[in-house]
Structure formats: C-alpha cells, structure tokens
Amino acid sequence: MVGILGEMHAYRFLQQEFGKRSVRASAWVSESRLKVRPLVEGEKDEISDGHGFDFRFTHQGIRWHVEVKATKGDDTSFDLSASEIEAAKHIARRRGDTWRWVILRVRRALSAEPMVDWLPNPFEEGFKKYYRLNRGDMAVSYSRKRT
C-alpha cells in the first residue's frame, strides 16, 4: 500500500514539476500503475517492474528515469533492487549525456501531506560520497548439470 500511494503522490508531484505534457499516464511504467490507472486505448504496454525505475519521460531534451521510494515515516534508508542498480549504473555511465536516473523519496506517504526529496543517482560521479550503500538485492538462478 505504501509503495502504490508513494507512486500516486510521485505522479502528481512530477506533473506539477515538469508539466502534464511531459508526464503523461504513459510515463508511469511500473506495475503499480495498473492498480490505479489502466492503459488507455491504443497505448503501448510498457508496464514492468523490471525497468529499474517507475517513471520515464522526456522534458526539455532530458530523458528522466525516476525511481520512487516511499515510506510511512521519515526513514533515511531503503533497498535498491538488482534492476534498479543496473539501470542506475547504466545511466551513470552515460555521463554528459541527456539521460538522468534519480530517486524521488516520498516520506509520510500515508499522510495527507507527504514530503518529497530528490536524491541523485548514487552511481554517478560526484554523488557516491553522499550515500552509504549497505547492501543490494539480487535474484540468482542457475541450472545444475545432471549427474
């Protein structure tokens, strides 16, 4: 519930910050969107939690990739999944390019007045020192040889 509400708050916040022309419903690409806003007729289905971000849109020539992290309180820690880490690293390597991967931290997501913090890409040069990367999530699968 916290994650879905956080993304709903993020959607409205992003529309206020960047405008509804840039942040359309199709910008919301996480699976949480389908619990709130179904695909519109003719819209290409690009919904997936495997992207490594929850929103993707272009504004003034910059391609934004926004990962939302929501909490009930004011916590200052959260987990990044393997797909989020991969997307953040990939976009960080595009240094100087017009792509951005950022975290939109939604605190107090269950309240009537949530708080929002912009956090830069922890893998981008110059921002690593502001983070303490404790651990990451990664799913591993393999096949055993039959003996």
N, CA, C and O of each residue as an XYZ file, in Angstrom:
588
protein
N       0.818     -1.197      0.000
C       0.000      0.000      0.000
C       0.865      1.266      0.000
O       0.565      2.221     -0.716
N       1.936      1.275      0.800
C       2.808      2.452      0.884
C       3.432      2.741     -0.479
O       3.505      3.894     -0.904
N       3.882      1.682     -1.165
C       4.515      1.865     -2.472
C       3.560      2.444     -3.508
O       3.927      3.345     -4.263
N       2.349      1.930     -3.543
C       1.361      2.423     -4.507
C       1.006      3.878     -4.216
O       0.974      4.708     -5.125
N       0.740      4.184     -2.944
C       0.431      5.576     -2.586
C       1.612      6.495     -2.871
O       1.432      7.625     -3.326
N       2.813      6.010     -2.604
C       4.007      6.800     -2.909
C       4.104      7.130     -4.387
O       4.440      8.256     -4.753
N       3.814      6.157     -5.236
C       3.858      6.396     -6.679
C       2.734      7.325     -7.126
O       2.916      8.120     -8.049
N       1.578      7.230     -6.478
C       0.491      8.157     -6.812
C       0.896      9.595     -6.465
O       0.677     10.513     -7.255
N       1.482      9.781     -5.291
C       1.975     11.105     -4.907
C       3.065     11.563     -5.882
O       3.092     12.723     -6.294
N       3.955     10.649     -6.242
C       5.049     10.978     -7.163
C       4.503     11.410     -8.519
O       4.995     12.373     -9.108
N       3.493     10.708     -9.017
C       2.894     11.045    -10.310
C       2.373     12.487    -10.308
O       2.644     13.257    -11.230
N       1.631     12.833     -9.271
C       1.107     14.212     -9.174
C       2.241     15.223     -9.014
O       2.211     16.298     -9.613
N       3.237     14.874     -8.207
C       4.377     15.764     -7.998
C       5.133     16.002     -9.305
O       5.465     17.139     -9.641
N       5.402     14.924    -10.036
C       6.134     15.047    -11.302
C       5.351     15.882    -12.317
O       5.939     16.668    -13.059
N       4.035     15.714    -12.351
C       3.222     16.535    -13.243
C       3.303     18.012    -12.861
O       3.345     18.873    -13.739
N       3.326     18.311    -11.573
C       3.454     19.700    -11.133
C       4.829     20.263    -11.491
O       4.938     21.410    -11.924
N       5.869     19.463    -11.311
C       7.241     19.913    -11.556
C       7.572     20.060    -13.043
O       8.220     21.025    -13.447
N       7.127     19.102    -13.849
C       7.523     19.044    -15.255
C       6.377     19.318    -16.229
O       6.609     19.502    -17.424
N       5.158     19.345    -15.730
C       4.005     19.599    -16.588
C       3.347     18.323    -17.069
O       3.992     17.286    -17.227
N       2.051     18.422    -17.297
C       1.277     17.263    -17.735
C       1.598     16.860    -19.171
O       1.326     15.725    -19.564
N       2.161     17.753    -19.948
C       2.542     17.388    -21.324
C       3.736     16.446    -21.320
O       3.833     15.565    -22.174
N       4.649     16.622    -20.365
C       5.817     15.737    -20.261
C       5.490     14.468    -19.493
O       5.914     13.379    -19.880
N       4.740     14.601    -18.407
C       4.454     13.467    -17.528
C       3.013     13.025    -17.747
O       2.110     13.367    -16.983
N       2.830     12.264    -18.802
C       1.519     11.691    -19.118
C       1.376     10.363    -18.392
O       2.321      9.887    -17.762
N       0.218      9.781    -18.478
C      -0.008      8.471    -17.849
C       1.000      7.444    -18.363
O       1.438      6.579    -17.605
N       1.368      7.528    -19.629
C       2.307      6.563    -20.213
C       3.713      6.675    -19.618
O       4.528      5.771    -19.800
N       4.010      7.771    -18.910
C       5.311      7.927    -18.254
C       5.431      6.998    -17.050
O       6.536      6.635    -16.648
N       4.307      6.620    -16.484
C       4.273      5.752    -15.304
C       4.372      4.314    -15.796
O       3.393      3.777    -16.314
N       5.532      3.680    -15.645
C       5.781      2.381    -16.258
C       5.888      1.222    -15.267
O       6.142      0.090    -15.678
N       5.701      1.479    -13.977
C       5.753      0.375    -13.011
C       4.400     -0.340    -12.972
O       3.379      0.205    -13.391
N       4.419     -1.557    -12.464
C       3.190     -2.348    -12.389
C       2.168     -1.758    -11.427
O       0.980     -2.063    -11.533
N       2.602     -0.927    -10.497
C       1.666     -0.262     -9.576
C       0.677      0.603    -10.336
O      -0.456      0.792     -9.894
N       1.094      1.120    -11.457
C       0.210      1.990    -12.239
C      -1.105      1.298    -12.564
O      -2.166      1.918    -12.502
N      -1.040      0.012    -12.912
C      -2.246     -0.699    -13.334
C      -3.260     -0.844    -12.212
O      -4.435     -1.101    -12.476
N      -2.835     -0.685    -10.979
C      -3.761     -0.731     -9.842
C      -4.497      0.595     -9.684
O      -5.504      0.682     -8.981
N      -3.976      1.627    -10.351
C      -4.521      2.980    -10.212
C      -5.072      3.509    -11.526
O      -6.170      4.064    -11.567
N      -4.310      3.338    -12.602
C      -4.667      3.863    -13.923
C      -4.475      2.790    -14.973
O      -3.339      2.409    -15.255
N      -5.538      2.296    -15.553
C      -5.370      1.291    -16.618
C      -4.775      1.924    -17.877
O      -4.775      3.144    -18.041
N      -4.278      1.077    -18.742
C      -3.783      1.555    -20.031
C      -4.941      2.182    -20.800
O      -6.075      1.708    -20.724
N      -4.655      3.232    -21.528
C      -5.686      3.846    -22.357
C      -5.673      3.175    -23.730
O      -4.665      2.603    -24.144
N      -6.779      3.253    -24.412
C      -6.903      2.608    -25.715
C      -5.810      3.100    -26.657
O      -5.607      4.303    -26.817
N      -5.115      2.158    -27.275
C      -4.058      2.479    -28.212
C      -2.696      2.681    -27.575
O      -1.702      2.823    -28.288
N      -2.622      2.697    -26.243
C      -1.342      2.898    -25.560
C      -0.524      1.611    -25.597
O      -1.046      0.530    -25.324
N       0.732      1.726    -25.928
C       1.631      0.580    -25.952
C       1.897      0.133    -24.512
O       2.192      0.959    -23.648
N       1.793     -1.169    -24.256
C       2.006     -1.701    -22.905
C       3.500     -1.830    -22.629
O       4.145     -2.772    -23.090
N       4.045     -0.879    -21.875
C       5.444     -0.920    -21.466
C       5.560     -1.039    -19.950
O       6.579     -0.672    -19.363
N       4.513     -1.554    -19.328
C       4.453     -1.685    -17.880
C       5.302     -2.871    -17.430
O       5.125     -3.989    -17.914
N       6.233     -2.618    -16.492
C       7.065     -3.683    -15.942
C       7.794     -3.164    -14.706
O       8.199     -2.002    -14.653
N       7.953     -4.024    -13.728
C       8.768     -3.683    -12.574
C      10.235     -4.003    -12.830
O      11.072     -3.804    -11.949
N      10.555     -4.490    -14.007
C      11.930     -4.833    -14.354
C      12.727     -3.715    -15.003
O      13.903     -3.905    -15.314
N      12.114     -2.548    -15.217
C      12.818     -1.441    -15.856
C      13.950     -0.879    -14.995
O      14.977     -0.449    -15.519
N      13.761     -0.884    -13.685
C      14.740     -0.258    -12.799
C      14.374      1.177    -12.466
O      15.193      1.925    -11.932
N      13.150      1.559    -12.780
C      12.606      2.877    -12.473
C      11.103      2.791    -12.620
O      10.579      1.867    -13.243
N      10.409      3.765    -12.037
C       8.947      3.753    -12.041
C       8.337      4.712    -13.050
O       7.211      4.507    -13.504
N       9.075      5.758    -13.403
C       8.600      6.760    -14.356
C       9.701      7.035    -15.374
O      10.886      7.045    -15.044
N       9.282      7.258    -16.619
C      10.214      7.587    -17.701
C       9.528      8.607    -18.595
O       8.431      8.373    -19.102
N      10.194      9.745    -18.778
C       9.626     10.795    -19.623
C      10.743     11.722    -20.087
O      11.850     11.702    -19.547
N      10.443     12.517    -21.074
C      11.407     13.494    -21.585
C      10.879     14.889    -21.301
O       9.707     15.191    -21.525
N      11.773     15.729    -20.803
C      11.421     17.130    -20.518
C      12.613     18.003    -20.894
O      13.717     17.811    -20.383
N      12.387     18.952    -21.780
C      13.411     19.884    -22.251
C      14.687     19.164    -22.690
O      15.798     19.569    -22.348
N      14.499     18.093    -23.450
C      15.620     17.364    -24.027
C      16.306     16.381    -23.096
O      17.245     15.704    -23.513
N      15.872     16.283    -21.863
C      16.467     15.336    -20.917
C      15.507     14.170    -20.712
O      14.316     14.361    -20.466
N      16.046     12.970    -20.818
C      15.277     11.738    -20.621
C      15.390     11.346    -19.148
O      16.447     10.899    -18.703
N      14.309     11.513    -18.397
C      14.274     11.258    -16.969
C      13.832      9.832    -16.681
O      12.891      9.330    -17.296
N      14.515      9.183    -15.743
C      14.167      7.858    -15.236
C      14.082      8.026    -13.727
O      15.093      8.267    -13.067
N      12.883      7.901    -13.182
C      12.645      8.226    -11.782
C      12.215      6.974    -11.025
O      11.204      6.350    -11.350
N      12.991      6.624    -10.024
C      12.658      5.516     -9.131
C      12.044      6.105     -7.872
O      12.631      6.993     -7.255
N      10.877      5.626     -7.486
C      10.173      6.133     -6.306
C      10.436      5.201     -5.130
O      10.298      3.983     -5.246
N      10.813      5.778     -4.009
C      10.994      5.047     -2.756
C      10.123      5.727     -1.712
O      10.357      6.885     -1.366
N       9.129      5.022     -1.212
C       8.159      5.612     -0.287
C       8.200      4.917      1.068
O       8.462      3.718      1.163
N       7.937      5.696      2.109
C       7.843      5.161      3.470
C       6.713      5.846      4.211
O       6.255      6.917      3.815
N       6.264      5.217      5.299
C       5.236      5.806      6.159
C       5.801      6.971      6.948
O       5.118      7.971      7.167
N       7.050      6.841      7.375
C       7.668      7.861      8.227
C       8.747      8.641      7.505
O       8.645      8.927      6.312
N       9.786      8.978      8.259
C      10.891      9.773      7.724
C      12.178      8.966      7.603
O      13.270      9.522      7.716
N      12.061      7.673      7.376
C      13.239      6.809      7.272
C      14.227      7.350      6.250
O      13.843      7.984      5.267
N      15.504      7.089      6.499
C      16.535      7.548      5.560
C      17.253      6.378      4.902
O      18.322      6.556      4.318
N      16.682      5.196      4.990
C      17.290      4.051      4.305
C      16.221      3.321      3.499
O      15.034      3.364      3.822
N      16.667      2.658      2.457
C      15.772      1.897      1.588
C      16.614      0.926      0.796
O      17.840      1.038      0.770
N      15.973     -0.018      0.156
C      16.659     -1.004     -0.672
C      16.542     -0.630     -2.135
O      15.543     -0.057     -2.570
N      17.579     -0.965     -2.886
C      17.534     -0.877     -4.344
C      17.569     -2.304     -4.874
O      18.384     -3.114     -4.433
N      16.701     -2.607     -5.805
C      16.675     -3.947     -6.401
C      17.786     -4.080     -7.433
O      18.419     -3.097     -7.816
N      18.007     -5.292     -7.867
C      19.031     -5.538     -8.883
C      18.739     -4.752    -10.162
O      19.663     -4.208    -10.767
N      17.477     -4.681    -10.584
C      17.149     -3.949    -11.816
C      17.334     -2.446    -11.622
O      17.718     -1.747    -12.559
N      17.068     -1.942    -10.421
C      17.278     -0.514    -10.140
C      18.772     -0.175    -10.153
O      19.183      0.847    -10.703
N      19.573     -1.047     -9.541
C      21.025     -0.847     -9.525
C      21.568     -0.876    -10.946
O      22.378     -0.030    -11.326
N      21.124     -1.841    -11.720
C      21.588     -1.964    -13.113
C      21.223     -0.725    -13.933
O      22.054     -0.206    -14.678
N      19.982     -0.253    -13.798
C      19.552      0.939    -14.543
C      20.335      2.168    -14.098
O      20.767      2.964    -14.933
N      20.521      2.329    -12.791
C      21.262      3.486    -12.276
C      22.706      3.476    -12.762
O      23.233      4.518    -13.152
N      23.350      2.315    -12.744
C      24.741      2.214    -13.220
C      24.829      2.476    -14.717
O      25.722      3.187    -15.177
N      23.907      1.904    -15.470
C      23.898      2.085    -16.924
C      23.770      3.563    -17.287
O      24.500      4.063    -18.142
N      22.857      4.243    -16.644
C      22.629      5.652    -16.961
C      23.778      6.513    -16.434
O      24.120      7.523    -17.050
N      24.377      6.131    -15.309
C      25.535      6.870    -14.780
C      26.714      6.821    -15.755
O      27.484      7.777    -15.853
N      26.849      5.711    -16.470
C      27.949      5.582    -17.448
C      27.752      6.490    -18.657
O      28.698      6.739    -19.403
N      26.545      6.979    -18.854
C      26.245      7.864    -19.983
C      26.585      9.312    -19.618
O      25.949     10.241    -20.117
N      27.559      9.502    -18.772
C      27.958     10.804    -18.243
C      28.007     11.864    -19.347
O      28.537     11.636    -20.434
N      27.452     12.999    -19.038
C      27.443     14.086    -20.009
C      26.307     13.957    -21.007
O      26.071     14.854    -21.816
N      25.618     12.852    -20.942
C      24.524     12.616    -21.860
C      23.266     13.309    -21.338
O      23.296     13.945    -20.285
N      22.199     13.188    -22.052
C      20.949     13.834    -21.657
C      20.009     12.862    -20.946
O      18.790     13.020    -21.012
N      20.559     11.875    -20.278
C      19.764     10.920    -19.520
C      20.013     11.139    -18.034
O      21.139     11.423    -17.626
N      18.962     11.007    -17.224
C      19.080     11.137    -15.776
C      18.314      9.996    -15.106
O      17.192      9.676    -15.498
N      18.929      9.390    -14.096
C      18.270      8.418    -13.221
C      18.330      9.020    -11.829
O      19.414      9.298    -11.315
N      17.175      9.220    -11.217
C      17.110      9.831     -9.890
C      16.125      9.068     -9.013
O      15.284      8.311     -9.497
N      16.256      9.289     -7.725
C      15.327      8.704     -6.763
C      14.428      9.821     -6.256
O      14.903     10.880     -5.848
N      13.146      9.577     -6.286
C      12.184     10.506     -5.699
C      11.708      9.844     -4.406
O      10.925      8.895     -4.426
N      12.193     10.361     -3.303
C      11.887      9.813     -1.979
C      10.601     10.443     -1.477
O      10.538     11.656     -1.275
N       9.576      9.627     -1.274
C       8.299     10.115     -0.764
C       8.184      9.659      0.691
O       7.970      8.479      0.969
N       8.328     10.603      1.602
C       8.198     10.327      3.032
C       6.771     10.638      3.476
O       6.092     11.490      2.902
N       6.344      9.933      4.500
C       4.990     10.120      5.038
C       3.933      9.876      3.950
O       2.973     10.632      3.809
N       4.140      8.819      3.206
C       3.283      8.526      2.042
C       1.825      8.299      2.408
O       0.944      8.501      1.573
N       1.552      7.885      3.640
C       0.173      7.626      4.035
C      -0.533      8.863      4.585
O      -1.722      8.816      4.903
N       0.193      9.956      4.693
C      -0.399     11.176      5.251
C      -1.041     12.023      4.155
O      -0.844     11.780      2.965
N      -1.804     13.009      4.579
C      -2.441     13.928      3.639
C      -1.417     14.882      3.015
O      -1.664     15.452      1.952
N      -0.265     15.055      3.680
C       0.774     15.951      3.177
C       2.129     15.243      3.158
O       2.958     15.454      4.044
N       2.348     14.406      2.150
C       3.637     13.707      2.070
C       4.777     14.687      1.777
O       4.557     15.772      1.238
N       5.967     14.293      2.135
C       7.164     15.093      1.884
C       7.965     14.415      0.773
O       8.010     13.187      0.698
N       8.589     15.207     -0.079
C       9.325     14.660     -1.215
C      10.768     15.155     -1.191
O      11.021     16.343     -0.991
N      11.710     14.236     -1.395
C      13.128     14.565     -1.510
C      13.646     14.041     -2.846
O      13.362     12.904     -3.221
N      14.405     14.866     -3.563
C      15.103     14.422     -4.764
C      16.460     13.893     -4.337
O      17.194     14.581     -3.627
N      16.800     12.699     -4.751
C      18.114     12.133     -4.462
C      18.798     11.806     -5.787
O      18.186     11.201     -6.667
N      20.056     12.200     -5.935
C      20.760     11.925     -7.194
C      21.125     10.453     -7.326
O      21.014      9.682     -6.373
N      21.552     10.088     -8.496
C      21.978      8.728     -8.800
C      23.209      8.391     -7.947
O      24.237      9.058     -8.068
N      23.120      7.366     -7.085
C      24.259      7.043     -6.222
C      25.476      6.499     -6.967
O      26.556      6.395     -6.386
N      25.317      6.154     -8.237
C      26.423      5.617     -9.016
C      27.032      6.658     -9.953
O      27.971      6.364    -10.693
N      26.501      7.848     -9.916
C      27.020      8.923    -10.754
C      28.189      9.601    -10.040
O      28.139      9.841     -8.834
N      29.220      9.897    -10.787
C      30.410     10.530    -10.235
C      30.034     11.803     -9.485
O      29.239     12.609     -9.969
N      30.607     11.972     -8.315
C      30.336     13.159     -7.523
C      29.240     12.980     -6.490
O      29.129     13.789     -5.568
N      28.427     11.941     -6.621
C      27.328     11.737     -5.678
C      27.531     10.523     -4.775
O      26.815     10.370     -3.786
N      28.489      9.664     -5.096
C      28.719      8.448     -4.310
C      28.996      8.765     -2.845
O      28.594      8.013     -1.957
N      29.676      9.866     -2.595
C      30.083     10.208     -1.226
C      28.895     10.549     -0.320
O      29.042     10.566      0.902
N      27.744     10.817     -0.890
C      26.565     11.161     -0.096
C      25.749      9.943      0.342
O      24.778     10.071      1.088
N      26.153      8.769     -0.128
C      25.409      7.554      0.159
C      26.266      6.557      0.931
O      27.493      6.549      0.835
N      25.595      5.741      1.675
C      26.214      4.593      2.316
C      25.489      3.389      1.734
O      24.362      3.084      2.125
N      26.125      2.723      0.818
C      25.488      1.574      0.157
C      25.745      0.340      1.010
O      26.848     -0.208      1.016
N      24.722     -0.086      1.725
C      24.856     -1.182      2.673
C      24.757     -2.546      2.013
O      25.578     -3.428      2.265
N      23.760     -2.714      1.175
C      23.540     -3.990      0.524
C      22.595     -3.767     -0.642
O      21.923     -2.739     -0.723
N      22.550     -4.721     -1.528
C      21.640     -4.625     -2.655
C      20.868     -5.915     -2.810
O      21.219     -6.925     -2.199
N      19.859     -5.899     -3.589
C      19.017     -7.056     -3.839
C      19.450     -7.671     -5.158
O      19.750     -6.954     -6.113
N      19.484     -8.979     -5.214
C      19.797     -9.630     -6.474
C      19.189    -11.024     -6.462
O      19.368    -11.780     -5.507
N      18.489    -11.350     -7.501
C      17.935    -12.691     -7.646
C      18.861    -13.494     -8.550
O      19.274    -13.019     -9.607
N      19.178    -14.692     -8.135
C      20.092    -15.541     -8.896
C      19.400    -16.855     -9.192
O      18.758    -17.440     -8.320
N      19.533    -17.316    -10.425
C      19.043    -18.639    -10.766
C      20.092    -19.335    -11.605
O      20.877    -18.682    -12.293
N      20.109    -20.637    -11.553
C      21.096    -21.392    -12.319
C      20.541    -22.768    -12.628
O      19.538    -23.195    -12.056
N      21.209    -23.452    -13.539
C      20.832    -24.816    -13.897
C      21.946    -25.752    -13.439
O      23.126    -25.452    -13.622
N      21.582    -26.862    -12.855
C      22.579    -27.849    -12.437
C      22.767    -28.863    -13.548
O      21.838    -29.217    -14.274
N      23.996    -29.312    -13.651
C      24.250    -30.397    -14.587
C      23.688    -31.668    -14.008
O      23.810    -31.926    -12.811
N      23.084    -32.448    -14.844
C      22.555    -33.737    -14.372
C      23.699    -34.724    -14.231
O      24.536    -34.859    -15.124
N      23.723    -35.390    -13.134
C      24.783    -36.390    -12.913
C      24.211    -37.763    -12.718
O      24.959    -38.720    -12.521
